[in-house]
């Protein structure tokens, strides 16, 4: 499920990066975005629309849409398709429009 080619981003498989997503440990690689690591791990639904409840997934992959907004290390509304994965990150599915802690 790993994205091998993308017109703008490149994904390398060098150093392993460990992170927490919704309470469970996952791995990615240095150079991954959070979204690319989750996609490679089989996570298809990244959240739900705050009004309709419809599932949202990995869509534009360049930060233009709002389908991938999540809470990262306590910060809501992070566009995980362009946010570089870092070791020890805590990523959470965002509920609603997101609230600051």
Protein Blocks (a to p, Z undefined) as FASTA:
>chain_A
ZZfbdfkbccddfbdcdddeehiacdddehiafklmmmmnopabfbdcfklopacddfkl
nopammlgcceehiahiafklmccdehiacdddehjbpaZZ
